[in-house]
Amino acid sequence: LLDENEISEAEDVEKHAIEKLVPCNAISMLFGEEKSGKSLLSRYLGKSVANKIKVFGKYTTEKMPVLCLDLENNAQDIRAFTKYFATLGAEKIRYRTRQTGVPPLDSPALLHFCEREHPLIIIDSMTKFLNGADPFHPGEMSIFFDKLLNLCAVGATIILIHHSTRADVERYANSHQIGANVARAFAVVSEDRPRLNRVRLEGQLFRGGEPVSESLIA
């Protein structure tokens, strides 16, 4: 057993996959209404991390392999993401999709991969990975997040994509357990729906830091 001093010394100083925005070995969440740009933004973040490119030209990144577990988008959507961000660098985002098969979040193979590679994992989207769990039930959502936190414990950093409530686009939907388990949460708000000319990234939850917000112009 480690005492309180030993456990503090054993933990690394907090690192970030993306400076100020995405801490390593933790869950960060992008949420918003449909067609607000969540998936597009997450691929930009992933491509920037894979190629050690500053996000928005200002936030430094830690280079790491990027894996997207995608049950939301089809091959045509993924082809569009690839085209948009091809100039960011040669390193590619790796995918598992409905067509190729997505491993369970508690898969021993996925845990081993995270332990070996220390990747950034994009999960698109949360509701597609619940496997029948009730998103409003705190106990069932706690079990779901335990799977994500176990991936983080062995080396993964996670960007989780989720939806907002219909009544308020700056509130995430479903159980309060979500906020209890994520380290960062950003509302992705399209100011020109259904177009994506102007998108606001609004920091909602920042454990251990001040919320960061950005106004983005496509």
Contacts in CASP RR format, 6 or more apart in sequence:
PFRMAT RR
TARGET T0000
AUTHOR 0000-0000-0000
METHOD contacts of the structure
MODEL  1
LLDENEISEAEDVEKHAIEKLVPCNAISMLFGEEKSGKSLLSRYLGKSVA
NKIKVFGKYTTEKMPVLCLDLENNAQDIRAFTKYFATLGAEKIRYRTRQT
GVPPLDSPALLHFCEREHPLIIIDSMTKFLNGADPFHPGEMSIFFDKLLN
LCAVGATIILIHHSTRADVERYANSHQIGANVARAFAVVSEDRPRLNRVR
LEGQLFRGGEPVSESLIA
2 10 0 8 1.000
14 23 0 8 1.000
14 24 0 8 1.000
15 23 0 8 1.000
15 24 0 8 1.000
15 25 0 8 1.000
15 62 0 8 1.000
16 22 0 8 1.000
16 23 0 8 1.000
16 24 0 8 1.000
16 62 0 8 1.000
17 23 0 8 1.000
17 24 0 8 1.000
17 49 0 8 1.000
17 61 0 8 1.000
17 62 0 8 1.000
17 64 0 8 1.000
17 120 0 8 1.000
17 157 0 8 1.000
18 45 0 8 1.000
18 48 0 8 1.000
18 49 0 8 1.000
18 55 0 8 1.000
18 59 0 8 1.000
18 60 0 8 1.000
18 61 0 8 1.000
18 62 0 8 1.000
19 55 0 8 1.000
19 59 0 8 1.000
19 60 0 8 1.000
19 61 0 8 1.000
20 59 0 8 1.000
20 212 0 8 1.000
21 28 0 8 1.000
21 45 0 8 1.000
21 55 0 8 1.000
21 59 0 8 1.000
21 184 0 8 1.000
21 186 0 8 1.000
21 212 0 8 1.000
22 28 0 8 1.000
22 45 0 8 1.000
22 49 0 8 1.000
22 120 0 8 1.000
22 157 0 8 1.000
22 159 0 8 1.000
22 184 0 8 1.000
23 157 0 8 1.000
23 183 0 8 1.000
23 184 0 8 1.000
24 62 0 8 1.000
24 155 0 8 1.000
24 157 0 8 1.000
25 152 0 8 1.000
25 153 0 8 1.000
25 155 0 8 1.000
25 156 0 8 1.000
25 157 0 8 1.000
26 152 0 8 1.000
26 157 0 8 1.000
26 158 0 8 1.000
26 182 0 8 1.000
26 183 0 8 1.000
26 184 0 8 1.000
27 145 0 8 1.000
27 148 0 8 1.000
27 149 0 8 1.000
27 152 0 8 1.000
27 158 0 8 1.000
27 160 0 8 1.000
27 181 0 8 1.000
27 182 0 8 1.000
27 183 0 8 1.000
27 184 0 8 1.000
28 157 0 8 1.000
28 158 0 8 1.000
28 159 0 8 1.000
28 160 0 8 1.000
28 182 0 8 1.000
28 183 0 8 1.000
28 184 0 8 1.000
28 185 0 8 1.000
28 186 0 8 1.000
29 159 0 8 1.000
29 160 0 8 1.000
29 161 0 8 1.000
29 162 0 8 1.000
29 172 0 8 1.000
29 178 0 8 1.000
29 179 0 8 1.000
29 182 0 8 1.000
29 184 0 8 1.000
29 185 0 8 1.000
29 186 0 8 1.000
30 38 0 8 1.000
30 41 0 8 1.000
30 42 0 8 1.000
30 159 0 8 1.000
30 160 0 8 1.000
30 161 0 8 1.000
30 162 0 8 1.000
30 186 0 8 1.000
30 188 0 8 1.000
31 38 0 8 1.000
31 161 0 8 1.000
31 162 0 8 1.000
31 163 0 8 1.000
31 164 0 8 1.000
31 172 0 8 1.000
31 173 0 8 1.000
31 185 0 8 1.000
31 186 0 8 1.000
31 187 0 8 1.000
31 188 0 8 1.000
32 38 0 8 1.000
32 162 0 8 1.000
32 163 0 8 1.000
32 164 0 8 1.000
32 169 0 8 1.000
32 172 0 8 1.000
32 187 0 8 1.000
32 188 0 8 1.000
32 189 0 8 1.000
33 163 0 8 1.000
33 164 0 8 1.000
33 166 0 8 1.000
33 169 0 8 1.000
33 190 0 8 1.000
33 193 0 8 1.000
34 163 0 8 1.000
35 190 0 8 1.000
35 193 0 8 1.000
35 194 0 8 1.000
36 169 0 8 1.000
36 188 0 8 1.000
36 189 0 8 1.000
36 190 0 8 1.000
36 193 0 8 1.000
36 196 0 8 1.000
36 199 0 8 1.000
37 188 0 8 1.000
37 190 0 8 1.000
37 196 0 8 1.000
37 199 0 8 1.000
38 124 0 8 1.000
38 125 0 8 1.000
38 161 0 8 1.000
38 188 0 8 1.000
39 72 0 8 1.000
39 73 0 8 1.000
39 77 0 8 1.000
39 81 0 8 1.000
39 124 0 8 1.000
39 125 0 8 1.000
39 161 0 8 1.000
40 81 0 8 1.000
40 84 0 8 1.000
40 196 0 8 1.000
41 188 0 8 1.000
41 199 0 8 1.000
41 201 0 8 1.000
41 216 0 8 1.000
42 68 0 8 1.000
42 122 0 8 1.000
42 124 0 8 1.000
42 159 0 8 1.000
42 161 0 8 1.000
43 68 0 8 1.000
43 81 0 8 1.000
43 84 0 8 1.000
43 85 0 8 1.000
43 93 0 8 1.000
43 122 0 8 1.000
44 55 0 8 1.000
44 84 0 8 1.000
44 85 0 8 1.000
44 88 0 8 1.000
45 55 0 8 1.000
45 122 0 8 1.000
45 159 0 8 1.000
46 66 0 8 1.000
46 93 0 8 1.000
46 120 0 8 1.000
46 122 0 8 1.000
46 159 0 8 1.000
47 53 0 8 1.000
47 66 0 8 1.000
47 85 0 8 1.000
47 88 0 8 1.000
47 89 0 8 1.000
47 93 0 8 1.000
48 54 0 8 1.000
48 55 0 8 1.000
48 61 0 8 1.000
48 88 0 8 1.000
49 61 0 8 1.000
49 62 0 8 1.000
49 63 0 8 1.000
49 64 0 8 1.000
49 66 0 8 1.000
49 120 0 8 1.000
50 63 0 8 1.000
50 64 0 8 1.000
50 65 0 8 1.000
50 66 0 8 1.000
50 89 0 8 1.000
50 91 0 8 1.000
50 92 0 8 1.000
50 93 0 8 1.000
50 120 0 8 1.000
51 63 0 8 1.000
51 88 0 8 1.000
51 89 0 8 1.000
51 90 0 8 1.000
51 91 0 8 1.000
52 61 0 8 1.000
52 62 0 8 1.000
52 63 0 8 1.000
53 61 0 8 1.000
53 88 0 8 1.000
53 89 0 8 1.000
54 60 0 8 1.000
54 61 0 8 1.000
55 61 0 8 1.000
56 214 0 8 1.000
56 216 0 8 1.000
64 117 0 8 1.000
64 118 0 8 1.000
64 119 0 8 1.000
64 120 0 8 1.000
64 157 0 8 1.000
65 94 0 8 1.000
65 117 0 8 1.000
65 118 0 8 1.000
65 119 0 8 1.000
65 120 0 8 1.000
66 93 0 8 1.000
66 94 0 8 1.000
66 119 0 8 1.000
66 120 0 8 1.000
66 121 0 8 1.000
66 122 0 8 1.000
67 93 0 8 1.000
67 94 0 8 1.000
67 95 0 8 1.000
67 96 0 8 1.000
67 113 0 8 1.000
67 119 0 8 1.000
67 120 0 8 1.000
67 121 0 8 1.000
67 122 0 8 1.000
68 93 0 8 1.000
68 94 0 8 1.000
68 95 0 8 1.000
68 96 0 8 1.000
68 121 0 8 1.000
68 122 0 8 1.000
68 124 0 8 1.000
69 96 0 8 1.000
69 102 0 8 1.000
69 103 0 8 1.000
69 121 0 8 1.000
69 122 0 8 1.000
69 123 0 8 1.000
69 124 0 8 1.000
69 129 0 8 1.000
70 78 0 8 1.000
70 95 0 8 1.000
70 96 0 8 1.000
70 97 0 8 1.000
70 102 0 8 1.000
70 122 0 8 1.000
70 124 0 8 1.000
71 97 0 8 1.000
71 98 0 8 1.000
71 102 0 8 1.000
71 124 0 8 1.000
71 125 0 8 1.000
71 128 0 8 1.000
71 129 0 8 1.000
72 124 0 8 1.000
72 125 0 8 1.000
72 128 0 8 1.000
72 161 0 8 1.000
73 81 0 8 1.000
73 97 0 8 1.000
73 124 0 8 1.000
75 97 0 8 1.000
75 99 0 8 1.000
78 95 0 8 1.000
78 97 0 8 1.000
82 92 0 8 1.000
93 122 0 8 1.000
96 102 0 8 1.000
96 103 0 8 1.000
103 109 0 8 1.000
103 110 0 8 1.000
104 110 0 8 1.000
104 131 0 8 1.000
105 123 0 8 1.000
105 129 0 8 1.000
105 144 0 8 1.000
105 147 0 8 1.000
105 148 0 8 1.000
105 151 0 8 1.000
106 147 0 8 1.000
106 150 0 8 1.000
110 151 0 8 1.000
111 150 0 8 1.000
111 151 0 8 1.000
111 154 0 8 1.000
113 119 0 8 1.000
114 121 0 8 1.000
114 151 0 8 1.000
114 154 0 8 1.000
114 155 0 8 1.000
114 156 0 8 1.000
115 154 0 8 1.000
115 155 0 8 1.000
118 155 0 8 1.000
118 156 0 8 1.000
118 157 0 8 1.000
119 155 0 8 1.000
119 156 0 8 1.000
119 157 0 8 1.000
120 156 0 8 1.000
120 157 0 8 1.000
120 158 0 8 1.000
120 159 0 8 1.000
121 151 0 8 1.000
121 156 0 8 1.000
121 157 0 8 1.000
121 158 0 8 1.000
121 159 0 8 1.000
122 158 0 8 1.000
122 159 0 8 1.000
122 161 0 8 1.000
123 129 0 8 1.000
123 148 0 8 1.000
123 158 0 8 1.000
123 159 0 8 1.000
123 160 0 8 1.000
123 161 0 8 1.000
124 161 0 8 1.000
125 160 0 8 1.000
125 161 0 8 1.000
125 162 0 8 1.000
125 163 0 8 1.000
126 135 0 8 1.000
126 160 0 8 1.000
126 161 0 8 1.000
126 162 0 8 1.000
126 163 0 8 1.000
126 178 0 8 1.000
127 135 0 8 1.000
127 162 0 8 1.000
127 163 0 8 1.000
129 144 0 8 1.000
130 140 0 8 1.000
130 144 0 8 1.000
133 140 0 8 1.000
133 141 0 8 1.000
133 143 0 8 1.000
133 144 0 8 1.000
134 140 0 8 1.000
134 141 0 8 1.000
135 141 0 8 1.000
135 173 0 8 1.000
135 174 0 8 1.000
135 175 0 8 1.000
136 174 0 8 1.000
136 175 0 8 1.000
137 175 0 8 1.000
138 175 0 8 1.000
138 176 0 8 1.000
138 177 0 8 1.000
139 177 0 8 1.000
141 174 0 8 1.000
141 175 0 8 1.000
141 177 0 8 1.000
141 178 0 8 1.000
142 177 0 8 1.000
142 181 0 8 1.000
145 177 0 8 1.000
145 178 0 8 1.000
145 181 0 8 1.000
148 158 0 8 1.000
148 160 0 8 1.000
148 181 0 8 1.000
149 181 0 8 1.000
151 158 0 8 1.000
152 158 0 8 1.000
160 182 0 8 1.000
162 172 0 8 1.000
162 173 0 8 1.000
162 174 0 8 1.000
162 178 0 8 1.000
163 172 0 8 1.000
163 173 0 8 1.000
164 170 0 8 1.000
164 171 0 8 1.000
164 172 0 8 1.000
164 173 0 8 1.000
164 187 0 8 1.000
165 171 0 8 1.000
165 172 0 8 1.000
165 173 0 8 1.000
169 187 0 8 1.000
169 189 0 8 1.000
170 187 0 8 1.000
170 189 0 8 1.000
170 202 0 8 1.000
170 204 0 8 1.000
171 187 0 8 1.000
172 178 0 8 1.000
172 179 0 8 1.000
172 185 0 8 1.000
172 187 0 8 1.000
172 204 0 8 1.000
178 185 0 8 1.000
179 185 0 8 1.000
179 205 0 8 1.000
182 205 0 8 1.000
183 205 0 8 1.000
183 206 0 8 1.000
183 207 0 8 1.000
183 208 0 8 1.000
184 203 0 8 1.000
184 205 0 8 1.000
184 206 0 8 1.000
184 207 0 8 1.000
185 203 0 8 1.000
185 204 0 8 1.000
185 205 0 8 1.000
186 201 0 8 1.000
186 202 0 8 1.000
186 203 0 8 1.000
186 204 0 8 1.000
187 200 0 8 1.000
187 201 0 8 1.000
187 202 0 8 1.000
187 203 0 8 1.000
187 204 0 8 1.000
188 199 0 8 1.000
188 200 0 8 1.000
188 201 0 8 1.000
188 202 0 8 1.000
189 199 0 8 1.000
189 200 0 8 1.000
189 201 0 8 1.000
189 202 0 8 1.000
190 196 0 8 1.000
190 198 0 8 1.000
190 199 0 8 1.000
191 197 0 8 1.000
191 198 0 8 1.000
191 199 0 8 1.000
191 200 0 8 1.000
192 198 0 8 1.000
196 218 0 8 1.000
197 217 0 8 1.000
197 218 0 8 1.000
198 215 0 8 1.000
198 216 0 8 1.000
198 217 0 8 1.000
198 218 0 8 1.000
199 215 0 8 1.000
199 216 0 8 1.000
199 217 0 8 1.000
199 218 0 8 1.000
200 213 0 8 1.000
200 214 0 8 1.000
200 215 0 8 1.000
200 216 0 8 1.000
201 213 0 8 1.000
201 214 0 8 1.000
201 215 0 8 1.000
201 216 0 8 1.000
202 211 0 8 1.000
202 213 0 8 1.000
203 211 0 8 1.000
203 212 0 8 1.000
203 213 0 8 1.000
204 211 0 8 1.000
205 211 0 8 1.000
206 212 0 8 1.000
END
